[in-house]
Amino acid sequence: MITDSPVIGIDFGTSKSSMAWYDPRSSRAEIIRNYEGREITPSVVYFDRDGGEILVGQLAENKLEEQRTEQRGFVLSVKRNLVTAPPKVIGGKVYKPVDVAATILQKLKQDAEKLHFHQFVSRAVITYPASFDIVQQDKIKQAAILAGFSEVELLPEPIAAALAYMNTGYKVGNHILVYDFGGGTFDVAVLTRISDGSFIISLEPKGLNSCGGDDLDRELYFHCEEIALQKLQRSISLTDDIDLRFLRQCRSRKENLSGSETETFSSYLSGPNGPALFEHTIERRTFEGRINKYIDHTVTLTKEVINKAFTSNYKVDTVVLIGGSSRIPLVLRSLSNALPVAPIEWQQRDFAVVLGAAYHAQRIWGPANPKPSFIPGRDQIIPPPPPVKPQPGPIPVPPPPLHSYGPAPDHKVMPPLQVSPNPIPPPPPRYIPPGIQVVQPVTKQKNNAATIVYVVLMIFSLLVAIASLTSETGIVFAILAVVFLVLLIRTSRKRR
C-alpha cells in the first residue's frame, strides 16, 4: 500500500541496532539518530529489580558500568536466543525474549517519532539473518507488533546489504556474494540481479547462528581469564557468571585491535578482600590465534557457497563484506587467499543492512512521487503542501505496489520557488572581451546611414533657402529643409 506517512528500516542486531529512512530531498537512505544523538543503539536492556525502571540502549550500558548494579537485571544479545532462551523473572514480572526484543524496537520507534518525524510511525522493514528459520522470523515480527508497529515487512540481511551497496553507486555485477559477519551471526548468500535491478537469492544461504562478534569477545575474555589465574591466582569473576563489565571492555579492545597491533587492559576486579588490579597487554597476532577457528569456519562456508554457485552457472563477480566483525584484518586476508574473486571492503559496512531496509521500505510503502511533507525539523513540523484542485482530463491510475527487492525509485524533489517582493533588477551589461569588435545589427546600420543623409540634405537646403530668401527657389528649399527635419526626427525615434 502506497502511503505518505513516514516509514523506516530497522536493523535489529545482536549487539547493536539502528534505523534509517529514505530522504526524498537527496533520494538517499539516511541514518536516523536516537534520543542520545547516536547512530547506533546498543541492544542492551536493564530491568530494575523492583520492576519500576527499564533502561534501553546507551542508558542501559551506562548502568552496566556502575559497580553496585546487579548484573542479573541486564539482558544482552537477546536476538541469539529468541526462541530457546528461558524467560527472565525480575521484580515479580516475567520477561520473555520476545518482550525484551520488543522493548528495543519500541525505543527505536519512539525516538524516530519524537525527534525525527514528529508524527506516528506505524510501518517498518526489519531485517533478519538469512539463516533464521520461520519460527525465528516470526518472533521478530511478534516483537515488532508488541513495539507498536501495525505493518511489518521482514527482509533478509544479505538482500538489504546488496540494495544499499547498489544504491550507493558502486558497480554491482550480475551475481554478488554477500559475506555478513555481524555481532552474533554469520551469513553468506549469493544474489542474482535481474532485469529490473531487483535481487533474488540464487542459492540456499548458509550461516551460523552462534558465530559473531559476541563469540570473539568471549574468546578475548577467556584469554584474560587465563592470565588472571596466572598473575592474580583468581578468576575475573568470583561467581559462575561472566563479568559483563569486563566483557564490554573486551569488546572495546577487540575493536581497537583492528587498527592497532597491541591493546592494554588495566582494570580493577572486584572481590571480597578489595579490588585487584588486572594489567595485561595483548598483541593482535595472539588475538587472531584465539579467534582463527571462527574465521576459518566462515571462510569454509563461503568457499562452499561460491563453488556451488560456479557449478550452478552463477558466476560470482562481486564479493562484498558487511557487518562489524568483517573489519578484523584476519577476515580480509583469509578470504583473499581462499576466493577466486577479490573481496571488497566498504566503509558503510556497519550500516549496509539498515540502509537497504530503508530503500526497501521506500519501494513498497513510499509515495509514487515522494514529497517532503514529513521532513523532520528541529523547531517546527513542516506542514504538508495544500491540496491541488483536480484538472479536467483522464484520471491517472496509481501504479501497483512493488514487492521485489529492488532499488528505491530515484525521485528528486525540487525546492519551492522563492518569490522576492522587490522588483527584478535589469540584467547586467554583457561582457565583451578586449580586442573583440561588436558588429551592430543590419537594421541599426541602415538607420545610421539614413540619419547622416538627412542631416546633410537638411543643412544644404537651409543654406540655399537663406541665400535665396526673396525668390521662389528659397521658399522651395526652406520647405525641403522642414521635410528633412521631420525625417530626421522619425529616424531618431526608430533608433531608440
Secondary structure, 3 states (H helix, E strand, C coil): CCCCCCEEEEECCCCEEEEEEEECCCCEEEEECCCCCCCCEECEEEECCCCCCEEECHHHHHHHCCCCCCHHHEEECHHHHCCCCCCEEECCEEECHHHHHHHHHHHHHHHHHHHHHCCCCCEEEEEECCCCCHHHHHHHHHHHHHHCCCEEEEEEHHHHHHHHHHHCCCCCCCEEEEEEECCCCEEEEEEEECCCCCEEECCCCEEECCCCHHHHHHHHHHHHHHHHHHHCCCCCCCCCCCCHHHHHHHHHHHHHCCCCCEEEEEEEECCCCCCEEEEEEEEHHHHHHHHHHHHHHHHHHHHHHHHHHHHCCCCCCEEEEECHHHHCHHHHHHHHHHCCCCEECCCCCCCHHHHHHHHHHHHHHCCCCCCCCCCCCCCCCCCCCCCCCCCCCCCCCCCCCCCCCCCCCCCCCCCCCCCCCCCCCCCCCCCCCCCCCCCCCHHHHHHHHHHHHHHHHHHHHHHHHHHCCCCHHHHHHHHHHHHHHHHHHHHHHHHC
